[in-house]
């Protein structure tokens, strides 16, 4: 019988979960300590099939009984919910609470919850529409109320999210604008989610006592929009600028054309206002220097990005 500790990784086929699985299994030290149970909602996905030999299991986050089947016997859990799949604050919070309840039931020794700041509370209810942040913060509060040994991992903006906000200056043009209604000096924390989520989780697992109860703000560094554009230009070789004027209305019109619901448009606009006024992490210090291994820099990400290369 294996003496390894069981680590349950939710969202095993997503950016965060895959990164955790790869980081643990590709390091001989942690691979010798942990047996991975990856959890997904759909084991027929090609990504899930590819992970089958790594112990991928099926669970429904809306159903506690299915969660009990995958959590029983676990030493640790990495848990994340998928806002884009749910698009509902109450339902996403309930899914996270279900994981927490089952973790408490089975005496899990370390829950690492992929959380985000509580925008409504930090802004004193100035910004109450940032549902995709507040839903995860509600779960964090529930985890704390249950007394579960836990760490709360706050991931910065994903580097691979930025290319989708590069738009041509005109149809067919090879010159571009970075389309965010932020003031140019707004500081944005960036993380290479596919590479470095796992690096953070591995370090937290190996240093459990240090990180119990902590909020960890995970990013490689903060960049202003002006700095981001400069890196796209100088490292990626892209002809790109910040638009002379890009309003909330312009942003919402673009989101409407992409089929984004109006309530989520309001969510994103308020999120940007919150980030400019309070900081993405709501005042937490950056934890970009706590790992023994280097994080992927934004310059490195841009240099190897096929999406950026395709823009030239």
Beta strands, then each sheet from edge to edge (+ up, - down):
strand 1: 5-10
strand 2: 34-40
strand 3: 57-58
strand 4: 76-79
strand 5: 110-115
strand 6: 150-155
strand 7: 157-158
strand 8: 166-168
strand 9: 175-178
strand 10: 187-191
strand 11: 215-218
strand 12: 221-224
strand 13: 239-242
sheet 1: 3+ 2+ 1+ 4+ 5+ 6+ 11+
sheet 2: 7+ 10+ 12-
sheet 3: 8+ 9- 13-
end
